[in-house]
Amino acid sequence: MGTRDTKAAARAVGFADRIFDQEEMRDANAVPEPEGGEATAAAVEHLGKRFATLPGMVRHAFGRTRDHAGNLSSDPLQGLSEIVQNSEDLGASEVRILTRKRDLLVAHNGAPVRLPDVVALAMPWLSSKADEAESTGRFGIGLMTLQSLSPHLEVHSGHYRVRIGDPYVSVAEPLVVPDWFADDAWTVLRVPFAPGALDAESVDGWLAAWTSGALLFLDHVSDITHLDTQGGVRHRLALSREPGPGFEAEVGGGPAEVGTHLARAATGTRWLVCRTTVPSPSGIDRAHKAAGPTTTLAVALPLGHGGPGRIHVGLPVQEIGPAGGLRADQERCRSVKSFVPSPQAKGWSSRTPAGGAQASASSASHCSERHGPSLPCSLVARRSGRGSGRVGRPSTTL
């Protein structure tokens, strides 16, 4: 390593220390990135040393939390859902999945990994997105639900080659993937597992249960493709979106401009998606998550087809009856796949169900005028933040 590389590595180690020693992640993104591959590896190695030299009881607590993360969901592929959520937050439009005999690969074309992300991946309950009201990802524990498949997770992105859980953070071996799966600009996550722990048919079934309707309230991800080992398509979820005319409605006790678009799956299934933004409830904090000045309400009405109503927190988390009312609390509970009526969640969501019902009723009326009567079920997404709605999706009576 030359003098220049040695200096870059020393600076990178200092960057790692600055992030590691912060009490919160709020200012972590202001820390510069390492310069080049060797400096990046030096920063990752140093983070591993910092974790390894923590007090024994702290290391034990980290280990126990990580080991039990696989029990947070009854779904062994819940971690795959978390990867898709994170891809959405990073602005990815595509997610690709490849199931092999000894590992699961998931790639996305969103923003690359940065040094604060490495720290957040390694520390249970720490999230680099807690202060981002518009993000759908929850706690840093999310990806650790992959513990049900493997005690290790690798992340390959740009100069970063990171192995998480061995036992803390280390530099991973280089990963070579087929050109048709991902190029150098993509981020690839690798989950190694024991033979027989997972097969491609199980991933196909998991995606089939989602259907393309799972993508209705994502702003960026519009294509999730499960590929075989030759690059052929095994299963694909995809939506195209066509802007539609807006309309005015009364939502949350006041007038609101509602935007619409027509979402269409490759199978021909269609939904009318209606979306509006209202002021967030005042004087109430969200549990473990930043709150923005506005909350987005979104309703998806099926056009000529059935299916259960579902609640989304970005992606589907819970099915409900085809017709009925539901208050969708913003906060997900410890099972990761449902909602918890915590005091914070009750306060947050109790201000918005009426708005969700009004939005649904107005959307149904608009849908009937333009497309004929829709079926009595809906998907509703609610989010606090800016932009389009991707946080809870309360279904309502139409």
C-alpha positions, 0 to 999 in steps of 0.5 A: 500500500503506497503512502497515498493509500495509507493516508486514505486508509487512515482517514477512512478509519477516522470516518468509521470512528466518527460514526461509531462514536455518535450517539445517534445516526442523525449526523452520520451521513455528513461523515465523508466516504472512504476513498477507494477500495483499500480505504473502504476495506480499512474502514470496514475492518476497523468497524469490526475491531470496534465491535469486537472490543465492546464490553463483554456484556454489550457484545453478549446482548448484541449477539443474543438480539441478532440470534433471536431476530429470526423469531421475529416473524413466522415467515422465513422469507420476511427478510426478503420483504425487508430487502425490497422495502430498503430498495424502495427507500434507496430509489430502486426501480428493479429488484432481482432475486436468484436462488441457488443451492447454497445462497440467495442473491437479491440485487437492486439498482438503487442508491449504493451503500454508504459507511453509516449503512454498514454500522446500521446493518451490524447493530440491532435496532439501529436504523439509518432511516429513523429520521426519514419520515418518508422511508418505509423501512423500520428498525435496523433489526429488519434484515436480521430476520434473515437469521432464520435462513443464515447467521450471515449476510453479505452486502456487495456495493461499489467498493463495499464488500461487507460480511455481517454476523461473523461475528460482527463486521468483516470484509467479505470475499469478492462475489462474482455474479452473472452479467444478466443478474447485476452489473457493478452499479447494482447492490447485491445482498447474499444470504448463504445457507445450508443445503436444503434450507431454501429452494426456488419453488418456495421463493416462487410461492412467496412471490405468488402470494404477494401478487403484483398488487403488492407494489401498488403503493411503492413509489419506485420499485415497479419490477421484482423478478425471480430468475433461474440460474440461466437467467430465465424468468421464474416469477415476476411481479410488475406494474405499469402506471398511467397518470389519470385526471385528478378530482376534488374531495373532502378528506379529514374535514377539509377540501383536498386535491386527489391525484389518480393513476391507473396501475396495470399488472402484466396479467392485465389486472388493473387498479385505480389508485387515488392519492391525496396529502393532508396535514399530519396530526398535530401534537402526536409523535410516531413511535420510533419514527420521524413525522413529517408535516403531511400525511398521504392517504392512498386508496387502490380500487380493483377494476373488474377483479376480486381479492382480499383487502390488504394493509400495506406498510409500503408492502403488504403486511396483513389481509382483511375482509373484502368489505369493512373498516380498519384503523391502520396503525402506522407502527408495525409490531414486534412480529414485523408483519402486523400492527401494534396498538401502542400508545404512540400508534393509537394516538397517531392513527386515531386522527386519520381513520375518518380521513381514510374512509372519506378518501375511500368513499370519494375514490369509489364514487370517482371510480364508478363515474369513470370505470363503472362500479368497483368491487367492495374492497380496497387497499389503502396506504397512509404515510407521514412525510413528503411525496406519495403515500406508502405507509400504512394501508388501512382498508375501509368500507366503500 
